[in-house]
Amino acid sequence: MRTVLNFAEFKVAWKQEYERLAKSIASFFTSSKGSIGEIGCGGGQLTIPLAKLATNHHIIAVDSF
């Protein structure tokens, strides 16, 4: 974790945290193919970096965003 001093840095830090979380979640995938469901995906802050890591998985994302 790092200290953020302005809004531009905040946006970058926030994106990096979601990418770090996506890597952590992707480490749980034990098969080379599968489906992932995400309920409440919002604007895709986690879904997009996760999709980049889980290229052989089908992602179903649902939200009213």
C-alpha positions in Angstrom: 0.0 0.0 0.0 1.2 3.5 -0.7 0.2 7.1 0.2 -1.7 8.9 -2.6 -1.2 12.7 -2.7 -3.5 13.8 -5.6 -6.4 12.6 -7.6 -4.4 11.5 -10.7 -2.2 9.3 -8.4 -5.4 8.0 -6.7 -6.8 6.7 -10.1 -3.6 4.9 -10.9 -3.3 3.4 -7.4 -7.0 2.3 -7.5 -6.4 0.5 -10.8 -3.3 -1.2 -9.5 -5.2 -2.5 -6.5 -7.9 -4.0 -8.8 -5.2 -5.6 -10.9 -3.6 -7.1 -7.8 -6.9 -8.4 -6.6 -7.6 -9.9 -10.1 -4.2 -11.8 -9.9 -5.1 -13.1 -6.5 -8.5 -14.4 -7.7 -7.0 -15.9 -10.9 -4.6 -17.9 -8.8 -7.7 -19.9 -7.5 -8.5 -21.2 -11.0 -7.4 -24.8 -11.2 -8.7 -25.7 -14.6 -7.5 -24.3 -17.9 -11.2 -23.6 -19.0 -14.3 -22.6 -17.2 -16.9 -20.0 -16.5 -16.8 -17.2 -14.0 -19.8 -15.3 -12.7 -19.6 -11.8 -11.3 -22.7 -10.3 -9.7 -22.4 -6.5 -9.2 -19.5 -5.9 -11.5 -20.1 -2.1 -11.7 -18.1 -0.5 -14.4 -15.8 -3.5 -14.7 -12.9 -2.4 -12.5 -12.3 -5.9 -11.5 -13.9 -7.8 -14.4 -11.6 -6.3 -17.1 -8.2 -7.1 -15.4 -9.6 -10.6 -14.5 -10.6 -11.2 -18.1 -7.1 -10.3 -19.3 -5.7 -13.0 -16.9 -8.3 -15.7 -17.4 -8.4 -15.7 -21.2 -9.7 -19.3 -21.5 -12.6 -18.7 -19.1 -16.1 -17.4 -20.1 -17.0 -14.5 -17.9 -20.6 -13.6 -17.1 -20.9 -10.2 -15.5 -24.2 -8.8 -14.3 -25.0 -5.3 -13.0 -27.4 -2.4 -13.5 -24.5 0.1 -13.8 
